Amino acid sequence: MSVSSEIEAVIAEPVFPIAPGDPLGFGSGPRGWLRAGTSFLAVLTALVIAMQWMFVGWTLDDPDIWWHLRNAEYLLNTHSFPSRDMYSFTVAGHWWVNHEWLSEIPYYLAYRALGFSGLKVLTSLILSVLFLGLLYLCYQESRNFKASVAACFFSTLLATVSYGPRTILFGYLYLVVLLIILQRFRSRGDAPLWLIPPLFCLWINTHGSWSLGMIVFVLIGLSGFVGGTWGRIDSVRWTPRQQRKLAIVAAASAVALFINPFGWRLVFYPLDLAFNQRLNITHVAEWVTVDFHTMRGKLMMLLIVGLLLTELIRNRRWGLGELLVFLFALYSGLTYVRFLVLLAIVVAPIVAKTLDFFPRYRPQDDTPKLNAVVILIIFAALIHYWPTNSKVEPTLQQSYPTGVLPYLNTHPLDGNLLNFYLWGGYMGWNDPQIKVFVDSRVDIFEYEGVLNDYLSILMLKNPDSIIDRYRIKYVLFPPSEPYTYVLEHDPRWKVLYKDKICVLLQKQSSTLPLGDKS
């Protein structure tokens, strides 16, 4: 044995025997649970959870949540799905597939129970469970808990792009579950694959991100149908029994996708998004490519350079399935920032294995009493910074036209409203009588050309003709928009209400009342 091997053996050796099924050396029973709960690893785990709550914060600026709440309220009150538009006057009655109906219900129930605080708490809980699963996956791959925690810290920084009350978080949680099952199948030769078809059935009714999970499943599955070594890439062929299992699970998962209230339309939706919603992908912020001048872009550069240097310095080997999934996630994350969460999940086990030089956990050096105090401090801080309604509600004033609502209560609109895109869902949730011009359900407005007209107004391309065509009588826009400036200086328009967030204007005519300024 070499000197370095002897040193590693001494470092890894705990002061009490480690059972074969107890790699961290905590033991079993109540005493083992107490050791685990007051260990340094428990401190690190608590920090992973605290990071999720910290980055979720108090702000509530996701524009989709409002029509998600309306959809769930309608479903629970009427026991029917909102399959046609009820919220706008521009595409009223148009067929619409609510491809996220199942994930809307938990958010609505959380809102009913705790108000705005419930939305933030549920978001934090989903992310906490997601990253606990990711931590488990990283440890199964690296067998180094400290490296796994560091990988989760890095992935958290990448994933913050989707840290609002978003339905896609459920999809990413399902992705972690899928990766855990497939990792066990690849490493042990057997796993509860029977869970995958129900998972996809749940997934397709929750969010369109099921298509990402299906791609990951196919890439990992197909990689085992070939065997060989190519440079630093290895592939171990599945046994005939494993191939049969995967084939059956794949077929069952494909069938499970059609168990949904919208049939083939829900299955087709990801393709519709990719090929028929070009304006959506071009103009919505979360579909932009990574900007390497931002902090998130710099993290991406650090990841890419770090992995390249690792390949040059260390003789690291890649599994074919691992490499294919990583390249898919890397392409997706670089192309569209919304998929940085996908990349964060996929790359975490890779980063954990890259950081396997981190010193291993040594139970004999642990300080249980100090650890317990630190854990209590962490959870006391979480309680202190709990997102109460009194903390969340003021943040709405920074993103939405909250100030105009009292004015509208006393001065109801008697004509069509052109609203700012990000405010459509909020306006309709607070006053269902208001039929908006557009909201963040971008797909339905792109189909009918409404989104294109809205973008033309923003770019000041023949706005008057569009205003006349839709018979717009009111405009509610931010003060910073060029079109707002144009209307404020147009004698045909009158300012009814103005604050630092919004301006409400009314089109003047000899037959229209001027209303009151506020």
N, C-alpha and C positions, 0 to 999 in steps of 0.2 A: 504493500500500500504506500502511495506517495505521501509526502508531508502534507500537501494541500488536502488530500483525501482524509487524512487523520484529523486535521483541523476541522473540516466540515463535519466529520462524524461527532467530534466533541461538542461543537456548537449546536448540532441538531439534537443531541441527547438530552432529554428532560430529566428532572429529578425523580419522577415517578414513572412506572412502566406505562407504555403506550399499547393499548389493545389494537389488534389488527383493524377493527372497524372504527378506531378512534385516533385518526392521524394527528390531531392537535393535542392529544394527551390530557383531556379533561376528565376522563373516566365517565362512568355511567351513574344513573340514579340522581337523587336530590343533590348529593355532594358534587357530582360532576356538573350539574346545571348551575350550581352556585359558583363553581370555578369558572365556568364559561361566561356567566353573566357579570363577573367582576374581573375579567381578564383584560389585558391590553387590547386584545382583538375585539372585545365588546366595545371598548372606547372607540376604536377605528370604525366599527360598524355604526355606532351612534353618530359619528361625524359624517359618514356617508348619508345617513338619513337627514341630519341637520342641514347638509348642503342643499338637499332638495327643497326643504321648507324655506331656506334662506333665499334661493333663487326664484322660487314661486312668488315670494313677496306679498305685497298688499294690492298692487295695481290690478285692475280688471279691464284690460284694454283689448280683449279679443272680440271683434265685431260679430263673429258667428254665434256666440253664445246666446244672443237674444232670440234669434229665430229658432235655435235649438230648443230653448225653453218654451217657445210658443208651440212648436211641433209636439213636444211631449205633453204639454197641457191639453192640446186638442185631442191627442191620442187617448190620454187617460180619462178625459171627460166624455168623449163620444165613442170610445172603443172602436175607432176607425182611423185609417191612415190618411194623412193629408196628401193626396195624390195629385192635386191640382193647386195652382197658385191662388192663395187667398189674401196675400199681403200687399200686392202692388196694384196699380191701375194700368200699368203698361203691358203686363203679360197676364192679366187676371184670367183665371180659368185654364191656363196652359198646363198640359200634362207635365208632371214633375216627379222624379224619383227621389224619395228621401232615403238616400243610401246610408244614413247614419242613425236611423230611428232608434235602434236598441241602446246606443250609447247616450242618447239624449235623456233617457228616463232617469238614470242615476243622478245626472246633474240637476234635473228638475226636482227630484225628491230631496236632494241636498239643499237646494234653494228653498223649498217649502219648509224644511226643518230648521235651517239656520240662516236663511237669507243669503246675502252676498258672501258672508263668511263661509257658508256651506260650500259655495263654488270653489273657494280657495282651499278649504280643508280637503275636499274630495280630490282636487288636483294634486295636492301635496301627498295624500295617501297613495294615489295611483303611482306617482313617481317614486315614492319610498318603496313600495312593493316591487316595482319594476327594477330599481337598482339593487335591492336585496337579491332578487333573482339573478341579476347580472353579476353581482359579487360572487354568488354561488357558482355561476358558470365559469367565471374567471379563475376561481380557486380550483375547480375541477380540471381545468386545462393546465394551470401553472403549478399547482400544489404549493403556492407561496402566497400566504394571506396578505402580507404587506404589499407585495407587488400587485395583488388583485385590487386592494383598496386604492393604491395609486392610480391604477388603470381606470377605476370607477370615478375618481376625482377628475381625471382628464376628460373622460367621456361626458361627465356632467357639464363641463365647460362648453363642449361642442353641442350638447343637446339643448341648451337653454333657448334655442330658437323657437321651441315649441312648449314653453313652460307656462302657457296660459290655460284656462279651463277649456281644453280642446278634446274633441272626441277621438282624435287620432292617437291619443295617449293609450287608449284601450288597445288599439291595434299594435302599438309597440310593446305593450305588456304581453300580448299574445305571441309576438315574435320572440321574446325572451323565452317563453314557455316552449315554443317550437324548437329553438336552438338547444335548450337543455335536454329535450327528448332525443334530438338527433345526435347530440354530443355523447349521450349515454349509449345510444345504439352503435355509434362508430367506435367508441372506446371499449365497450363491454360486449358487443355483439348482440345485445338484446336490450329492449326498452319497451315501455308501454306505448307502442305505436298506435294502438287502438284509440288513444286520446286525440290523434291528429284530425281525423274526419269531423268529430264533434267540435274541435277547436276551429276548423275552417267554417263550419256551419254557424258558429257563434260570431266568428270574425266577419263574414260577409254581411251579416245583419248589423254589425257594429260600425264598420268603416271600410272604405274602398282600399285601404292599405293591405287587405287580404292578398291582393295581387303580388305585393312584395314578398309576403310569406310564401306564396306558391312558387315564386321564382327561386327563393332560397332553398325550398324543399326539393325542387327539381334539380338544381345545381348540385346539391350535396348528394342526392340520390343517384344522378347520372355519373358522378365522379367515381362511384364505386363499381361501375360496370366495366371499368378498364383498370388494369394493373400494370405497374411498371415504375421506373425511375427515370426522370429527365433532369439532369443536373441536380439541383437542390429540391426538386419537386418529387414527392412520392405519392403513389396511389395503391391502396390495397383493395383488391377486387372483393366485392361482396360474395359470400357463399351463395349457392343456389337457393338455400332456404331463406336467406336475407333478401335476395332479389325478389322472391315470390312475395314476401311480406311487404316490401316496399311497393311492388306493383299493385297489390291488393289495396294498400292504404292510399296510394295515389288515385286509384279508380274510385274508391269510396269517398275520398275528399272532393273529387270532381263532382260526384253526385250530390254531396252535401251542400255544395255551393248553391244548388237550385232550391234548397229548402229555405225559402224566403218569401215575403208577401208580394214581391214585384216580379218574381220569375226571372226570365232571361234578361230583362232590362237591368236588373241589379248586377248580374254577372257581366254584362256588356259594358257597364258604366266606366271602368278604368280605361277601356279602349276608346270609349267616347271622349273621355277627358284628354287622352293622348293625341287623338287625331281630329276631333271636332271642336275643341275649345282653345283655339290658338290665341285669341285675345286674352283669355284667362291666364294662360301660361306666360304670355308676353308682358302683361301689365300688372299682374298681382305681385306684391312685394315678395311673398314667400317662394315664388317661382324663379327669382333671379339667381344668377350664378354667384359663386363665392367671390367676394371682394377681398383680395389679399391685403388691402390697406386697413381693414378693420381688425379688431382683436380676434374675432372668430376666424378670419382669413389667416392671421398669423399663427393661430393654433393649428390650422390645417397645414401650413407650411412646416411647422415644427414636427407634425406627425409624419409628413412625407419625407422630410430630410432625416428624421430620426430613424425611420424604417430603412431608408437607403444606407445610412451609415452602419446600421446593425448588420445589414447584409454584407457590407464590405469588411467589417471587423470580425464578425462572428460567423461561424459555419452553421447558420440556422437553416433548418429544413422546413419545407412547407408541405402540408397535405394538399392534394389537388382540389378537393372540395373547399377547403379553407381558403385557398388562393382565389378560386373562382368567385366565391361569395364576397371576399374582400374587394376584388376588382369591381364587381357589380356595385357594391356599396360605395366605393370610392368614386366611381363614375357618377353615381346618382347624387352623392353629396356635393361634388364639385359642380355639377350641372345645375342643381336646384337646392337652395339653402334649406328648404323644408325637410330634405332627406338627410341632413346632417345628423339627425337623431338615429336614422337607420345606420349610418356609418359609425356613430358613437357606440351603438350596441354591438355591431359586428367586429369593430376593431378592438374593443376592450379586452377580450381574451388574448388577442395577438399582442397587445401592449403588455399585458400581465406576463406572458411568456418571455417577452423581450426584456422585462425587468426582473428576471429570475435571479439576478445577482444581488437583489436586496437581501439583507440578512434574515434568516428564518426566525420564526417566533421561538423564543426560549422560555418555557413555562417556569424554569427555576429562577429567572430574573424578574418575574412579574411582581407587581405590588397591588394586590387585590383591594386593599383599603383605599389607596390613592385613586385607583381606577374607579371605584364605586363613587367617590366624591366627584371625580371629573364627569362621570356619566350623569350624576344627579344635576350637576351644573349645566350640562348640555340640555337636558330635558327641562330644567327650570327656565333656561333661556328661550326654548321653544314655546313654553307656556306664556312667558312674558311678551313675546313677539307674536302671539297667536293672532291670526287675521280676523279680528272682531269686525262687526259691521261698522262700528265707529271709526275704524282704521281704513276699511275698504271703501266705504261710500264717498269720502272726500276725493279719492283718486278718480272717481267717475267724472268729476268736474274738469279734469285735465284732458280727457279724451272725448267726451260726449257733450252735446248741447243741453246740459241739465238746466241751465238758466232759462231757456226758452219755454220749457214745459209749463210753468205757471202762467206765462203770457198766453199760450195756446189754450189753456183751460178756460180763460176768460174771454179769449178772442178766437173761437173755433174757425178753422179754415173752411172756406166755401168754394174751393177750387183745387185744381191739381197742383201738387207740390213737386218741385225738382229739388231733391235732397242730395247731400254729400253721400257718396257711396258707402263709407264706413259707418254712417249714422242710420242707415235704413232700418236695420234690425232693431236698434235701440229705440227709435221713434215708434215703430210698430208695437214693440213690447210694452212701452209705457202708455200708448194710446192706440188701441186696436182699431179705432175709427179712422185713423190716418192711413191712407193708401199711398205707399211710397212710390217713387219713380224707379228706384233700384236699391238693392241691398247686396250683401256679400254672398248670396247664393248666385255666384257669377254665371253658372252654366245656363240657367233658364233665360237670363237676360241676353246672353250671347246668341242663343238660338234665334231669337226674334229680332236681332239687330239693335236692341235697346242699349246694350253695353257699348256698341260702336258709336251710337249717337251721343251717349254720355261722355265718352272719351273725346269726341269731336268738340263738345261744348268746353271741356277742360282746356283743349288746345285752341279755342276760339276760332274753330272752323265753321262758319255760317251758323252761329248759335241762334240767331233770330229765327231762322227758318225752322230749326228743330223745336224751339220754344213754341212757335205758332202751330206746328204739326201736332204736338202733344197737348196743346191748349194749356200751357203752364201759366198759372196765375201767381204762384209763390215760389221763391227760391230760398233755400236754407243751406248756406255754404260757410266755410271758414273765412275769416277776414283776409287771410293770406293768399287765397286763390285769385288768379288774374281775372277770372270772370266776375268775382265779387267786386273787384275794383271797377270793372267796366260798368256794372249795373249801378253801383253807388254814384257814378258820375253820369248816368243816363237819366234825363228828366222824365222818361216814361216809367221809371221805377222809383218806388218810395221805400225807405228803410222803416220797418215796423219795430224791429228789436235788434239790439246789437250789444255784444259783450266781447271779451277777449277770445272766446272760443267760436262764436257763430254770429252770422248776420242773417236776419230774416227780412226779405224784401217782397214787395207786392207790386204787380204790374198795374199801372194806372190806365184808366179809360174814363170816358165821360159817364159811364153807367156803373162803375165800380166804386164802392165806398173806400175812402182813404184809410180808415182805421185809425188807431191811436198809436202814437210813439210811446216807447217805454225805455 
